[in-house]
Amino acid sequence: MPQIVPTDVLVDVSSVCPHGCVYCYHQYYAKNTPKFMDADMFYKIVDILAKEGVTQIHPYMSGESLLHKNIWEFVTYIAEKKMHCSIASKFGMPIDWDAFEKAMLTFTENHRRFYWAAEVPGATSDVMKKVMTSGNPEQIWENLEKLGELFNKQEHTFKIGCKTVITRFNEHQKDEVKTKLAGMGLTSWRAVNPGFYMLYKAGVKLEEVEAMLPKNQLHRSRVDISKGVLKPHQKKGIQPKCGLCINPVVSPDGNVGLCCHDMLYEHNFGNILETGSLLEIVNSPTYIEHREKALVRGLDLCKGCN
């Protein structure tokens, strides 16, 4: 009997991202190896995961999944396999809304749910351009408005959650973002802290990292800057167990990694297409050892978690 049977798996269909967000370490880790997952490979992986009891697939991880030309076929296939699905996106690009609506009907017909996580960098174009150094931030609010219309039109047959990663550039617009979203019928919103430690590890200068930090996070966030060293914030008492490393990730090449913070898949435990099984990989002694360490934030990788 397998010791570990994952219910959620991230399948990294795109390591390509056009946004260049100042707080994101993607641009330092993945920009030299952009890749889209082959469509046939994706379908084979989903077949394996469905057979082994996975109930939800997240077709995203290190890049922008909406850039994949087959993304809505992927989403539809997940629904047809009787699994739930979620996608995270910044919405700064054209979206095939007809394909999206058809995909949502498939989820309804199969009694499965779709969740869309939207990242909103600011309320106005000038601020968003400071957070997103490339891409098309102006299109974000246009897409969100359309999404709000469909959300109400389809009587909430899918779910939406919005978040804003808070930096010094956009911290003054938190309330404005929340108000604009609410006016579109999108009431689920939260502010989150960035994971600056990974930026520092990627080689970004300490003073540049510090310049991005919101003023009220210099001493209260999960990073402390003191004596020229950036280190994870240590809270008193027992650290809560990690909720990310219980969900394995599959790279565009089919390699199985530990969690969504491992952008380079430095912890590679095997290839799901070579083994024909995720359960075989995640129940190997090496995977279990690393997972147990990660659960209590005992890996160097865990220091970048926000």
C-alpha positions as CSV (number, residue, x, y, z in Angstrom):
1,M,0.0,0.0,0.0
2,P,1.6,3.4,-1.0
3,Q,2.5,5.6,1.9
4,I,1.9,8.8,-0.1
5,V,-1.1,9.2,-2.5
6,P,-1.2,12.8,-3.7
7,T,-4.5,14.4,-4.5
8,D,-3.2,17.5,-6.1
9,V,-0.4,17.8,-8.7
10,L,1.1,20.7,-10.5
11,V,1.9,20.1,-14.2
12,D,4.2,22.7,-15.6
13,V,2.9,23.2,-19.1
14,S,4.9,26.5,-19.7
15,S,8.1,27.8,-18.3
16,V,7.7,30.8,-20.5
17,C,6.6,34.1,-18.9
18,P,6.4,37.6,-20.5
19,H,5.7,39.6,-17.4
20,G,9.0,40.3,-15.8
21,C,7.6,41.1,-12.3
22,V,10.1,42.7,-10.1
23,Y,9.4,40.4,-7.1
24,C,9.5,37.2,-9.1
25,Y,12.6,35.1,-9.3
26,H,11.3,33.4,-12.5
27,Q,13.2,35.9,-14.7
28,Y,16.5,34.8,-13.0
29,Y,15.9,31.1,-12.9
30,A,13.9,30.1,-16.0
31,K,14.5,32.8,-18.6
32,N,17.3,30.8,-20.3
33,T,15.3,27.6,-20.6
34,P,11.8,28.6,-21.8
35,K,9.8,25.5,-22.8
36,F,6.2,24.4,-23.5
37,M,5.1,20.9,-22.6
38,D,4.3,18.8,-25.6
39,A,0.5,18.2,-25.9
40,D,0.8,14.4,-26.2
41,M,3.0,14.3,-23.2
42,F,0.4,16.3,-21.2
43,Y,-2.4,13.9,-22.1
44,K,-0.2,10.9,-21.1
45,I,0.6,12.4,-17.8
46,V,-3.0,13.3,-17.0
47,D,-4.0,9.7,-17.9
48,I,-1.4,8.4,-15.4
49,L,-2.5,10.8,-12.7
50,A,-6.2,10.0,-13.2
51,K,-5.5,6.3,-12.9
52,E,-3.6,6.7,-9.7
53,G,-6.2,8.7,-7.9
54,V,-5.2,12.3,-8.3
55,T,-8.3,14.5,-8.0
56,Q,-7.0,17.9,-9.0
57,I,-4.5,19.1,-11.6
58,H,-3.0,22.6,-11.7
59,P,-1.6,23.1,-15.2
60,Y,0.9,25.8,-14.2
61,M,4.0,26.4,-12.2
62,S,7.1,28.3,-13.4
63,G,5.6,30.3,-16.2
64,E,2.4,31.7,-17.8
65,S,0.2,28.7,-18.7
66,L,-2.2,30.9,-20.8
67,L,0.7,31.2,-23.4
68,H,0.4,27.5,-24.2
69,K,-1.6,27.2,-27.5
70,N,-3.4,24.1,-26.2
71,I,-4.3,25.3,-22.7
72,W,-8.0,25.2,-23.1
73,E,-7.8,21.7,-24.6
74,F,-5.7,20.7,-21.6
75,V,-8.3,22.2,-19.2
76,T,-11.2,20.4,-21.0
77,Y,-9.3,17.1,-20.9
78,I,-8.9,17.4,-17.1
79,A,-12.6,17.9,-16.7
80,E,-13.4,14.9,-19.0
81,K,-11.1,12.8,-16.8
82,K,-13.4,13.7,-13.8
83,M,-10.8,15.9,-12.1
84,H,-10.8,19.4,-10.7
85,C,-8.6,22.1,-12.2
86,S,-7.1,25.4,-11.2
87,I,-5.0,28.0,-13.1
88,A,-3.0,31.0,-11.9
89,S,-2.4,33.9,-14.3
90,K,-1.7,37.6,-14.5
91,F,-4.1,38.0,-17.5
92,G,-1.7,40.4,-19.3
93,M,-2.4,38.8,-22.7
94,P,-5.3,38.1,-25.1
95,I,-7.6,35.2,-23.9
96,D,-9.8,33.0,-26.1
97,W,-13.0,33.5,-24.2
98,D,-15.1,31.2,-26.5
99,A,-12.7,28.4,-25.7
100,F,-12.8,29.2,-22.0
101,E,-16.7,29.1,-21.9
102,K,-16.7,25.8,-23.7
103,A,-14.2,24.4,-21.2
104,M,-16.4,25.6,-18.3
105,L,-19.4,23.8,-19.7
106,T,-17.3,20.6,-19.6
107,F,-16.7,21.1,-15.9
108,T,-20.4,21.6,-15.3
109,E,-21.3,18.5,-17.3
110,N,-18.8,16.4,-15.4
111,H,-19.7,17.9,-12.0
112,R,-16.2,19.1,-11.4
113,R,-14.9,22.6,-10.5
114,F,-12.6,25.1,-12.1
115,Y,-10.7,27.7,-10.0
116,W,-9.0,30.7,-11.6
117,A,-6.4,32.5,-9.5
118,A,-5.8,36.0,-10.9
119,E,-2.7,38.1,-9.8
120,V,-3.4,41.8,-10.0
121,P,-0.3,44.0,-9.7
122,G,-2.0,47.3,-9.2
123,A,-5.0,49.5,-9.8
124,T,-3.5,51.9,-12.5
125,S,-1.3,51.4,-15.5
126,D,1.6,53.5,-14.2
127,V,1.8,51.4,-11.0
128,M,1.4,48.1,-12.8
129,K,4.3,49.0,-15.2
130,K,6.6,49.5,-12.2
131,V,5.7,46.0,-10.9
132,M,5.6,44.4,-14.4
133,T,8.7,45.4,-16.3
134,S,7.4,43.8,-19.5
135,G,4.3,42.3,-21.0
136,N,1.0,44.1,-21.3
137,P,-0.3,45.3,-17.9
138,E,-3.1,47.5,-19.5
139,Q,-4.9,44.3,-20.6
140,I,-5.2,42.9,-17.1
141,W,-8.1,45.0,-16.1
142,E,-9.8,44.5,-19.5
143,N,-9.6,40.7,-19.0
144,L,-10.7,40.9,-15.4
145,E,-13.8,42.9,-16.4
146,K,-14.7,40.2,-19.0
147,L,-14.0,37.5,-16.5
148,G,-16.4,39.2,-14.0
149,E,-19.1,39.3,-16.7
150,L,-18.7,35.6,-17.4
151,F,-18.6,34.8,-13.7
152,N,-22.0,36.4,-13.2
153,K,-23.4,35.2,-16.5
154,Q,-22.6,31.5,-15.8
155,E,-24.0,31.9,-12.3
156,H,-20.7,31.2,-10.6
157,T,-20.1,27.8,-12.2
158,F,-16.4,28.5,-11.7
159,K,-14.6,30.2,-8.9
160,I,-12.2,33.1,-9.0
161,G,-9.6,34.3,-6.4
162,C,-7.6,37.4,-6.8
163,K,-4.4,38.4,-5.1
164,T,-1.9,41.3,-5.1
165,V,1.8,40.7,-4.3
166,I,2.7,43.7,-2.2
167,T,5.8,45.7,-3.0
168,R,6.8,49.3,-2.3
169,F,5.5,50.2,-5.7
170,N,1.9,49.2,-5.2
171,E,1.3,49.0,-1.5
172,H,-0.6,52.3,-1.6
173,Q,-3.2,50.8,-4.0
174,K,-4.4,47.8,-2.0
175,D,-7.8,49.3,-1.2
176,E,-8.2,50.6,-4.7
177,V,-7.5,47.2,-6.2
178,K,-10.0,45.6,-3.8
179,T,-12.7,48.2,-4.6
180,K,-12.3,47.9,-8.4
181,L,-12.5,44.1,-8.2
182,A,-15.6,44.2,-6.0
183,G,-17.2,46.5,-8.6
184,M,-16.8,43.7,-11.1
185,G,-18.4,41.1,-8.8
186,L,-14.9,39.7,-7.9
187,T,-15.0,39.8,-4.1
188,S,-12.3,37.2,-3.3
189,W,-9.1,39.1,-2.9
190,R,-6.0,39.0,-0.6
191,A,-2.7,40.7,-0.2
192,V,0.4,38.5,0.0
193,N,4.1,39.0,0.8
194,P,6.7,38.3,-1.8
195,G,9.4,35.7,-1.4
196,F,12.5,37.9,-1.6
197,Y,14.9,35.4,-0.3
198,M,14.9,33.6,-3.6
199,L,15.7,36.8,-5.4
200,Y,18.7,37.3,-3.2
201,K,19.8,33.7,-3.7
202,A,19.5,34.2,-7.5
203,G,22.1,36.9,-7.3
204,V,20.1,40.1,-7.0
205,K,22.0,42.7,-5.0
206,L,20.8,43.1,-1.4
207,E,20.1,46.8,-1.8
208,E,18.0,46.2,-4.9
209,V,15.9,43.6,-2.9
210,E,15.5,46.0,0.0
211,A,14.3,48.7,-2.3
212,M,11.4,46.5,-3.4
213,L,10.2,45.8,0.1
214,P,7.1,47.6,1.4
215,K,8.0,50.0,4.2
216,N,5.9,48.1,6.7
217,Q,7.6,44.8,5.8
218,L,11.2,45.7,6.5
219,H,11.0,44.1,9.9
220,R,7.6,42.3,9.9
221,S,7.8,40.2,6.8
222,R,9.3,36.8,6.5
223,V,12.6,38.3,5.6
224,D,14.9,40.3,7.8
225,I,17.6,42.6,6.4
226,S,20.3,43.2,8.9
227,K,24.1,43.6,8.7
228,G,24.1,43.2,4.9
229,V,22.5,39.7,5.0
230,L,19.1,38.7,3.9
231,K,17.7,35.7,5.8
232,P,14.4,34.1,6.4
233,H,12.4,35.5,9.3
234,Q,12.3,33.2,12.3
235,K,9.2,33.3,14.3
236,K,9.1,32.2,17.9
237,G,7.6,28.8,18.7
238,I,7.0,25.9,16.3
239,Q,6.9,26.6,12.6
240,P,3.7,25.5,10.9
241,K,4.1,22.5,8.6
242,C,4.4,23.4,4.9
243,G,1.3,22.9,2.8
244,L,3.1,23.2,-0.6
245,C,5.4,20.2,-0.6
246,I,2.5,17.7,-0.3
247,N,1.7,18.5,-3.9
248,P,4.3,17.2,-6.4
249,V,5.2,19.1,-9.5
250,V,5.8,17.7,-13.0
251,S,8.2,19.7,-15.3
252,P,7.7,20.3,-19.0
253,D,10.0,17.3,-19.5
254,G,8.1,15.0,-17.2
255,N,10.5,15.1,-14.3
256,V,8.9,15.1,-10.9
257,G,9.9,17.7,-8.4
258,L,9.1,18.6,-4.8
259,C,7.2,21.8,-4.9
260,C,6.4,25.0,-6.8
261,H,9.5,26.9,-5.4
262,D,11.9,24.5,-7.1
263,M,12.0,26.5,-10.4
264,L,15.1,24.6,-11.7
265,Y,13.9,21.2,-10.5
266,E,17.1,20.8,-8.5
267,H,15.3,18.1,-6.6
268,N,14.5,15.7,-9.4
269,F,13.1,12.3,-8.3
270,G,12.4,10.6,-11.6
271,N,10.5,10.9,-14.8
272,I,6.8,10.1,-14.7
273,L,6.7,9.0,-18.4
274,E,9.7,6.6,-17.8
275,T,8.2,5.0,-14.8
276,G,4.6,5.2,-15.9
277,S,3.7,6.0,-12.4
278,L,3.7,9.0,-10.0
279,L,3.1,6.8,-7.0
280,E,6.3,4.9,-7.6
281,I,8.3,8.1,-7.6
282,V,6.7,9.8,-4.6
283,N,7.0,6.6,-2.5
284,S,10.7,6.2,-3.1
285,P,13.0,6.5,-0.1
286,T,14.7,9.6,-1.5
287,Y,11.4,11.5,-2.2
288,I,10.0,10.6,1.2
289,E,13.2,11.8,2.9
290,H,13.1,15.2,1.2
291,R,9.4,15.6,1.7
292,E,9.7,15.0,5.4
293,K,12.4,17.7,5.6
294,A,10.3,20.1,3.6
295,L,7.2,19.6,5.7
296,V,9.1,21.2,8.6
297,R,10.8,23.7,6.3
298,G,14.1,21.9,6.7
299,L,15.5,22.4,3.2
300,D,17.5,25.3,1.8
301,L,14.7,25.6,-0.8
302,C,12.2,26.4,2.0
303,K,13.9,29.7,2.8
304,G,12.4,31.3,-0.3
305,C,8.8,30.3,0.6
306,N,6.5,33.3,1.0
